[in-house]
Amino acid sequence: MTKLIEWVKIISENITDVKRDGDMIKSLNNKYEADYFIDCSGFKSILSNSEWYSYDDMLVNDRALVFQRDLGNSIRPYTTATTMNNGWLWEIDHNHKSTCGYVYSSKYTSDDEAKLEVETKLDTKIIKSKIVRFKTGRLKDHWIGNVITLGNSDGFIEPLESTSIMVILSLSAHIIDIIRCKNNANLIEKYNTFVNNYLDTIRDFVFIHFAFNKKLDTDYWKDYRSRTGLLQSGIGAELLEYYKTNNTNIKFLSHVFKDEN
């Protein structure tokens, strides 16, 4: 880590000016030039000029009520995910507090109603909380000119299964390969296709969690169950067809699907 810090210069500065020449960024704030710019600016995606591709036809959640509460008698060495009327609730125990979040759809419940539902479910009073608004989807193009997007600036699926960190690490390794390859212009279209397929596959995987949940019969869950027909192709449709017709206990299946994807 010490050696890394020696040649990494950290600059804390707001980006107020982006000079472009077509798809290429020439400089930031009239002074920072580079061969590549990795856009990690979050949901704002301030360097990329790609269009947005929404996932809201399959993933309807758009808000999270985040709060902390006191621990119980012991620390649970796992994260819980609990079905709620209009989404799901996570609970992660730490040394002194439990960090919780109700991920829900504003189409079916208000912020106040969501808070009341959690308080009733957990039999607790939420003193301090915040509402995190998000949109699910991805950019149509992840590499344009000399700009490559990463993290929330690239796309966001939804908190269930905590896939964001995995995606960042995986794509970071691919971006390193891209930068090392000097003559890589012919890779742009291939990389964009790869990332689109990668994120769409994760979307389908997360969608399956919702679409086949039969625990509750609220309008929210009825809506999700009515969307199962959206799994027409891809890995999600393959998994669905397999589990309809075969023994779900065969362990090597996950490796087969991984190789094919």
C-alpha positions in Angstrom: 0.0 0.0 0.0 2.9 2.4 0.8 4.5 1.9 -2.6 1.1 2.5 -4.3 0.6 5.8 -2.5 4.1 6.9 -3.6 3.1 7.2 -7.3 -0.7 7.8 -6.9 -1.5 11.5 -6.7 -4.8 12.3 -5.0 -6.4 15.6 -6.1 -9.5 16.8 -4.3 -11.3 19.2 -6.7 -14.7 19.8 -8.2 -14.9 19.3 -12.0 -16.3 22.5 -13.4 -15.1 22.3 -17.0 -14.8 19.4 -19.5 -13.0 20.1 -22.8 -14.1 17.7 -25.5 -13.1 17.0 -29.1 -15.8 14.8 -30.4 -15.9 11.7 -28.2 -12.5 12.4 -26.7 -11.9 14.4 -23.5 -9.0 16.7 -23.9 -8.8 18.1 -20.4 -10.6 18.7 -17.1 -10.7 22.1 -15.5 -8.4 23.3 -18.3 -5.4 21.6 -16.7 -5.8 17.9 -16.2 -5.0 15.8 -19.3 -4.8 12.0 -19.6 -4.9 9.2 -22.1 -8.0 7.7 -20.3 -10.5 9.1 -17.9 -12.3 6.6 -15.6 -15.6 8.1 -14.7 -16.4 7.1 -11.1 -18.6 10.1 -10.4 -21.6 8.1 -9.2 -25.1 8.5 -10.5 -24.3 11.9 -12.1 -21.9 10.2 -14.5 -20.4 13.7 -15.3 -17.8 12.6 -17.9 -19.8 10.1 -20.0 -22.2 11.3 -22.7 -23.9 7.9 -23.1 -27.6 7.4 -23.1 -29.3 5.7 -20.1 -31.0 2.3 -20.4 -33.5 1.8 -17.7 -34.3 -1.5 -15.8 -37.5 -0.2 -14.2 -39.6 -2.6 -16.3 -38.0 -5.5 -14.3 -36.7 -3.8 -11.1 -39.3 -1.5 -9.6 -37.6 -0.4 -6.3 -36.4 3.2 -6.3 -35.8 4.1 -2.7 -34.2 2.9 0.5 -34.9 4.0 4.1 -31.6 3.6 5.9 -31.3 3.7 9.7 -29.5 2.1 12.6 -30.9 0.4 15.7 -29.6 -1.2 18.9 -28.3 -4.7 18.7 -30.2 -7.6 20.2 -28.6 -10.0 22.7 -25.9 -11.1 20.3 -24.3 -10.2 16.9 -25.7 -12.2 14.0 -22.8 -13.3 11.8 -24.9 -12.9 8.7 -27.0 -10.4 6.8 -30.8 -10.9 6.9 -33.1 -10.0 4.0 -36.8 -10.0 5.0 -39.8 -9.8 2.7 -41.8 -6.6 3.3 -45.2 -5.3 2.0 -43.5 -3.2 -0.7 -40.0 -4.4 -1.0 -37.4 -6.0 1.4 -35.5 -5.2 4.5 -31.8 -5.8 5.2 -30.2 -6.0 8.7 -26.4 -6.1 9.2 -25.1 -6.4 12.7 -21.9 -4.5 13.8 -20.1 -4.3 17.1 -22.5 -1.8 18.6 -25.3 -1.2 16.2 -27.4 -2.9 13.5 -27.5 -1.1 10.2 -30.8 -1.6 8.4 -32.5 -0.5 5.2 -35.9 -0.9 3.7 -35.7 -1.0 -0.1 -39.1 -0.2 -1.6 -41.0 1.2 -4.5 -42.4 4.7 -4.2 -45.1 3.6 -6.6 -46.7 1.5 -3.8 -45.8 3.2 -0.6 -44.8 6.7 0.7 -41.7 7.4 2.7 -43.8 7.8 5.9 -45.7 4.6 5.3 -42.5 2.7 4.7 -41.0 4.0 8.0 -44.2 3.1 9.9 -44.1 -0.4 8.4 -40.5 -1.0 9.5 -41.2 0.3 13.0 -44.1 -2.1 13.3 -42.2 -5.0 11.9 -39.2 -4.5 14.2 -41.1 -3.2 17.1 -38.8 -0.2 17.4 -38.9 3.6 17.0 -36.7 5.0 14.3 -35.1 8.2 15.6 -32.7 9.0 12.8 -32.9 7.9 9.2 -32.3 9.0 5.6 -34.0 8.3 2.3 -31.7 7.2 -0.5 -33.3 7.7 -4.0 -31.9 5.6 -6.9 -32.8 4.5 -10.4 -32.0 1.1 -11.8 -30.4 0.6 -15.1 -27.1 1.1 -17.0 -25.5 3.2 -19.7 -25.9 2.0 -23.2 -22.2 2.5 -23.8 -19.6 2.1 -21.1 -16.5 3.1 -23.1 -16.8 6.1 -25.4 -13.6 7.7 -26.8 -11.2 7.9 -23.9 -13.8 7.7 -21.2 -14.7 4.5 -19.4 -17.4 4.5 -16.7 -17.2 2.4 -13.5 -19.4 1.9 -10.5 -22.7 3.8 -10.1 -21.8 6.1 -13.0 -21.9 2.9 -15.1 -25.1 1.5 -13.8 -27.0 0.4 -10.7 -29.1 -2.8 -10.3 -30.4 -2.8 -6.8 -29.1 -3.5 -3.3 -30.3 -7.1 -3.2 -27.4 -9.6 -3.4 -24.9 -6.7 -3.0 -23.5 -7.1 -6.6 -22.1 -3.6 -6.9 -18.7 -4.3 -5.3 -18.3 -7.5 -7.3 -19.0 -5.7 -10.6 -16.6 -2.9 -9.8 -13.8 -5.3 -9.0 -14.5 -7.4 -12.1 -14.7 -4.5 -14.5 -11.6 -2.8 -12.9 -9.5 -5.8 -14.0 -10.9 -5.6 -17.5 -10.2 -1.8 -17.7 -6.6 -2.5 -16.6 -6.3 -4.9 -19.6 -7.7 -2.3 -21.9 -5.2 0.4 -20.8 -2.3 -2.0 -21.2 -3.4 -2.8 -24.7 -2.1 0.1 -26.9 -4.0 -0.6 -30.1 -7.4 -1.1 -28.6 -9.9 0.9 -30.7 -11.4 -2.3 -32.1 -12.2 -3.4 -28.6 -14.7 -0.6 -27.8 -17.8 -2.2 -29.3 -16.9 -5.6 -27.9 -16.3 -4.2 -24.4 -19.7 -2.3 -24.5 -21.5 -5.5 -25.6 -19.7 -7.5 -22.9 -20.7 -5.1 -20.1 -24.3 -4.8 -21.3 -24.6 -8.6 -21.2 -22.9 -8.8 -17.9 -25.2 -6.3 -16.2 -28.3 -7.6 -17.9 -27.5 -11.1 -16.6 -27.2 -9.8 -13.0 -30.5 -7.9 -13.5 -32.2 -11.1 -14.5 -30.7 -12.9 -11.6 -32.0 -10.3 -9.1 -35.3 -10.1 -10.8 -35.9 -13.8 -10.2 -35.7 -13.2 -6.5 -38.7 -10.9 -6.7 -40.8 -12.4 -9.4 -41.2 -15.8 -7.7 -41.7 -14.7 -4.1 -45.1 -15.9 -3.0 -44.9 -15.0 0.6 -47.1 -11.9 0.5 -50.1 -11.0 -1.7 -49.8 -7.2 -1.7 -50.2 -5.2 -4.9 -46.4 -4.8 -5.0 -45.8 -8.5 -5.1 -48.7 -9.2 -7.4 -47.1 -6.7 -9.8 -43.8 -8.5 -9.7 -45.3 -11.9 -10.2 -47.1 -10.5 -13.3 -43.8 -9.6 -14.9 -42.3 -13.1 -15.1 -43.0 -13.1 -18.8 -40.2 -10.6 -19.2 -37.7 -13.5 -18.9 -37.9 -14.4 -22.5 -34.2 -15.0 -23.2 -30.7 -15.0 -21.6 -29.5 -16.7 -18.5 -32.6 -15.9 -16.5 -34.8 -17.7 -18.9 -32.4 -20.7 -19.0 -32.4 -20.9 -15.2 -36.2 -20.7 -15.1 -36.7 -23.4 -17.7 -34.2 -25.7 -15.9 -35.8 -25.4 -12.5 -39.2 -26.0 -14.0 -38.2 -29.4 -15.5 -35.2 -30.7 -13.5 -33.8 -31.6 -10.1 -32.6 -28.4 -8.5 -30.0 -30.2 -6.4 -27.5 -30.8 -9.1 -24.4 -28.7 -8.1 -22.5 -28.4 -11.3 -25.3 -26.4 -13.0 -24.0 -23.1 -11.8 -20.6 -23.8 -13.4 -22.2 -24.7 -16.7 -24.2 -21.5 -16.8 -21.1 -19.5 -15.8 -19.0 -21.0 -18.7 -21.8 -20.4 -21.2 -22.2 -16.7 -20.2 
